[in-house]
Amino acid sequence: MHPLNAIFQHKLPGQTGIYSVCTANEFVLQAAMLHAKEHHYILAVEATANQVNQFGGYTGMQPKDYVDLVERIRNGVGLAKEQVILGGDHLGPLTWKELPEREAMERSVALVTAFTLAGFTKIHLDTSMRLADDDPDRPLDVRVCAHRCVVLAKAVMSAYEELHRSHPDALRPVLVVGSEVPIPGGSQEHEDTITPTSAEEFLHQYDVFKEVFEAEHAPFEDVVAFVVQPGVEFGDDFAVQYVPENAKALCGALKKLYPLVFEGHSTDYQTAESLRNMVRDGIQILKVGPALTFGLREALLALADCEEIMIADPNARSGVKNAIVQEMDADDRYWKSYYHGTPDEVAFKKIFSYSDRCRYYLPSSGVVCAIRKLLANTADVPVALISQYFPRQYEKVMRSELKTSGLALLLDRVGNWCDPYAAACGVLL
């Protein structure tokens, strides 16, 4: 049985849901795995189609490279292999939506095949976007989404059969589908309210997907979750919180389809109460990405403040904040469409926005060198500074549960952002 089925069917004591860390950042991955190890739960780790694909994505990694990265970090942390589920997020024509259907779907089949052969077992198939030869003036018909999804589902299972022949212990993948999928990375416009998917629309989607899967002899029984809009979203300067009453009809419709669950996207910056309510209401897969790199950025700047006090010579400091800004100024393609306003407002957003577009620049060589120098300069942070800039970590340091190195403080600070997600999933902290 796939671990997700065990969780959703209440066969895994101590865990009622799962949260998925959608990132390729090594610090965030390490922090999340340390958190899972400390609190004894199963963690999902996901790569999105634009981050990682057969052409390298914006990280330069193919699916097997991402698996190798996760395995290296997992082994370094000492987390058990069975505590990590590898997922592929938004797998489909997302990256090639400007192409006609034939070409976009050929690339999508190759994409899901590569992910499956690499050992990913939680596969989100996303065919919700219009392609170049779809009518631009009409919403994409759910039946078209379902037919394209079936093509990819068959490719996943064909790849799994190939993998299983050489690796008999390989876990059969489970699928996440749906046609009403929030935009990856958050909204580009300010939104005060978000209308949840209606119960009628969800049940219509479910019926169409089930009908098309069965008619084309695709494994609908492998579908464990549907992506819907439960009424949450975040963007540059806002985070719309989950309101149970607004999603009551939608979540009520789900109860008829047990053990199917909902997958909630864009759950970044939800309160602990909102996350608990989501899992309680059947939104038992919580996706989080930018909020964790937002927490990483917080930790980096807090360490930089410590560094400024510890290192008198400005030339000997890392200049990590300036390094990030310089990279963003040199290449605006990852943030320009998200940030608007006066020069002062845009300068603020580059670093402090909820959209956290600065995460795209953390892997650049200049920023990597600055972070490396920052961690070297803060190898032993005075306890008084830890109290000032890392108060939650201070308590652990005083109990001899945490080292005083900048790296230890940074990873534990990111772990604070994992706390409400794990707690919402029934994990005792």
N, C-alpha and C positions, 0 to 999 in steps of 0.2 A: 504494500500500500504506500502511495506517495505520502510524505509527511503532511502535505496540505490537506489531503483527505482525512488523515488521522486527526488533525486539529479541528477541522470543520465538523467532523462527526463525533467530537468530544471524546476521542480515544487517547488523548495526550494530556494527562493531568498537569495542571499548572499553566496551560496556555490555551486561550480561547480564540485568538486571532494571530495575525502575523503582520509585522511591518517590513516594508521593503526599502532598502537603502539604494537609491538610484544615483549612482555616482561612479566615477573612475578615479576619484581623488584618493591617494594612498593614505593620507592622514585620516580621512573620514572612514575609510574602510577599516583601518587598524583600530580606530576608536570604537566603531560599532562592534567589531569582533571581540575586542576586550570587554565591552559591555555585555555581550551575549555570553562570554565565558564566565564572567563574574556572577551573572544572575541566572545562568543555566536555562537558556531558551534557544529556540530555533530562529535563525535570522535569515531573511531573504536579501540577496545582493543582486542588483540588476544593472545591466548595461542597456542603454537606449540605442536605437538604430542609427541615430546621428552621431553618437559617441563612438560606437564600435560597429563595424560592418566588414564585408568581404573586401572593401577597398581601403579600409583603415579608419574611416570616420574622422572626426576632428581630433581624436586622441592619437591617431596613427595606429590604433590597435585593431586587429582582426579578432573574432570571437575566441580563438584558441589563446591569443595573447592575453586577453582579459582573464580567462580561466587561470593561466599561469600566474598572473598578478595576484589574483585572489588566493590561489593556493600558496604562493610564497608568503603572503601576509598571514594567512590562516596558520601555516606551519610555524611562523615566527611568533605568533601570539599563543599558540598551543591550544587552539580551539578544535574540538572534535569535528571530523569531516561531516558527520551526520547532523551537525548543528547549522550547516550552511546550505541554503537552497540557492542555486544559480538561476537567475531569471533574465529573459530578454524582453525589453520594454518597447512598445510601439513597433513591433516587427511587422513590416509590410512596406507599402510604397511611400511612406512618409518622406523619405529623403529624395525620392524620385517622382514626386507628384507633378512636376512640370513635364513629364514624359507621357506619351500615349500609353494606353492600358497594356498593350502587348509587351512593350519594352519594360515598363515599370514592374509588371507582374513577373516577368522573367528574372529581373534582378531581385525581386522580393522572394521568389522561390529559392534562389541561390542564397539569399540572406538567412532564411529560416533553416535551410539545410545546413549551413555552416554553423549556426548556433547549436542546432541539435547534435551534430556530430562532435562538437566541442564539449558536450556534456551538460548543456543548459536544460533544466527540466521544468521550469515554469515559463511558459511561452505566451506572451500577450500578443495576439494577432490583431493588428490595427489596420482595418481597411476603410476607415471612416472618412477619408479625404477624397475630394474630387481629383481626377487625373486630367491630363491635357485634352483628351477627347470626350470628356464628360461635359454636359451642358452647364456652363458657368452660371446660368441664371436660375437654376433649379437645385433644391437640396438633393443630395445623393440618395437615391432610393435604397431603403434598407435591404431589399432583395439583392441589389447589386453588391452591397457590402457583404452580404451573406455568401453569395456565389464566389466572390474573390477570397473570402475567408476560408471557404472549403478547399480551394486550390492550395492555399498555404497549409491548412491542417493536414491535407493528404501528404504534402511535401515533408512536414514534420514527422509524420508517422512512417513514411518511407525511409527517411534518414535514420529514424530510431531503429527500424528493423535492420538496417545496414550496420549501425553501431552495435546492436545487440548480438549480431553474429560474431563479432570479434571481442565483445565485452559482455558475456552472458549476465553479469550482475548489474548492467546498466539499468537505471531507473527509467521507467516509461514516463515521458513528459505529460504534464497536464496543461490544459489550455485556458486562456482567459480571452473572451471575445466581447463584442458589443459595437454598436454603431454611433452612440452618443458619447464621444471621448473628449474630455477637456484638452485644451492645447498644451503640449509639453512645455514645461518651463514657466508656466504662469501666464496670466493675461497681459497683453500689451496696452490695455486701456483700463482706466479706473472704473470699478464696478462697486456699487453700494449694496446691491442684492443680487442673488443668483437663484434663478428658478430651478428647482429640482426636476429631474425627469419625471413625467407623470406615470402613474401606475399603468395606465392604458398603453402608453407608448412603450414602456418596458416589456409588458406582456406581449405586445405586438412584435417587438424585436425578438423576444424569446421564441415565440411561435414560428416566425419566419426562419430564424437561424436553425431551429430544430428541424423544421420541414425540409429546408435545403440540404442540411447535413445528411439527413436520413435518405432523401431522394438520390443523393449522389454518393451514398454508401461511405460517408465520412464518419469518424468516431465521435459522435456528439456526447457519448458517455465520458469522454476525456475532458469535457468542459466543466471546470470547477467554479468559475466565476464570470460574472458579467460586469463590464465597466458601465457605470451610469453616472449621472451628475446628481449627487445628493444635496447640492446647494452650498458647496464650498469652493473657494477660489482665492488666489492671492495675486498680487501684482506689485508694481513699483512701490506704492505707498498704502496698501490696504491688504487686509486678510478677512474675508467674509467667513464668519464662524458658522458651524453646523447648528441648525435649529431643528430639533427632533420633530416638532409639530409640523413643520413644512414638508418633511420627508415621510410623514406617517403613512400616507397611502402607498407610496412607493415601497417602503420597507414592509408594509403589510402584505403587499402582493408577493414579495419574496418568500414569505413564510410557507406559501403553498408549494414551493419548489425545493424544499429541504432535500439534500444538504447543499444546494447551490448557495453561493454567497455573492455579495457585491465587492468589487474592487473600487476603492476610492482614490482618485488621483488628486493632485494639488492639495493634499492635506497639510502642507507646510504651514507653520505658524498657527495651527489650531491649538486651542487651550487644552489642558489635560482633561477637563470635563467634556469638551466637545469630542475628543478622541475616544474617551470611554463610552460616550453615548453612541458614537458611530459603530463601534464594535458590538455593543449591546443590540443595536438595531439591525445587525446583519452585514454591515460594511466591514467585513472581517479581514480585508487586505488593505492596509494603509500604505500609500506610497509617499515617500519623502525624499527630497534631494536638495534643493537650494537652501532649505532651512539649516541643513547640516553644514554646508560650506559657509553659510552665513555665520554659524557658530564658530567655525574654524577661523574665519576672518576676525571675529571678535577676539578670539584667543591670540591670534597673531598680533593684533594691535595692542592688546593688553601686555603681551610680552615685550613689544617694542617700547611701551611706556616704562616697563621695568628696566629694559636695556638702557634707555636714555638716562635713568638715574644711576645705573651701575657703571656705565662707560662714559667718562668725562669728555673724551676726545670725540667730537662729532664725526671725524673721518674714520674712526674705528667702529662706528655703529653700522648696522645692516642697511638702514634706509629702506625697510621692506615696504612701507606704505608708498613712498615715492617710486619704488620699482614697479609696483602694481599700476600706479597712475600713468607712469611713462609708457608702459606697454599698452594701456587702454588708449592713450592719446595717439600712439603710433598706429593703432589698428582699431577702428571703431565699428567693425562689422558685427561684433557680438553684442553691442549695447546701444547703438545709435537709434534704432527703431523703438527702444524701450524707454529712453530717458529724454524728457522734454522740459523746457523752462529756460530761465535765465542762466547765464554762465555759472553763477554761484549755486543755483539749484542743481544743475547738471553735475557740477563738481562734487556736491554732496551725494548725489545719487550713485555716482560711480563707485563709491565705497560703501555707503550705508543703505542702499535700496534693498527692499525685500526681494526684488527680482534677482539680486545677487549676481549680476552679469560679470562681476570681477572674477568669478570662479573660472571663467574660460581662460583667464590669463595666468592662473597660478602655475600651470605646467611650463610656461615660457622660461628660457634659460636664465634671463635676468632675475626673474622672481625666484626661481629655484635657488640660485646662488645667494640671493638676499635672505631667504628663509634659512638656508644652511648656516649662514653667518650669524643670523639671529639666534638660532639654537645653540651654536657654539658660544656665543656671548652670554647666554643665559643658562649655562650648564649647571649652575648652582645658584638659584634665586634666593636672596635673603628672605627669611620667614616673614619679616615685617612687610615686605613688598607683596608676598603671597597673600597676606591678610588684606592688603589694600586693593589688589587687582584680581585676586582669585579667591574670594572669601569662602566659597564652597570647597575648594581644594585645600584651603588652610585647615579646615577641620580634619581632613584625611591626613594631612602632613603631621598634624599634632598627635594623631593616633598612630603614627608610624605606618600608615597604610598607603602612602604615596610619597614618591621621591620629590626632591625640590628642583629637578631639572626642568628646563623650559619644555622639553618634549613631553615629559610626564604630565605637566600641568596642562599643556595644549590638548593632549589626547583625552584627559579626564574632563576638561571643559566641554569638548565636543560630546562626550558621553552624557553630560547634563541634558543635551538636546534629545538624546535617545530615551531618557527616563520616562517622559509621558507616553511615548509610543509603546514601550515595553509594558508599562503599567496598564495601558488601555487594553493590551492583549492578554491581560490576566497574570502577568509575571509579577511575583513578589519582589520588591526592591528592598 
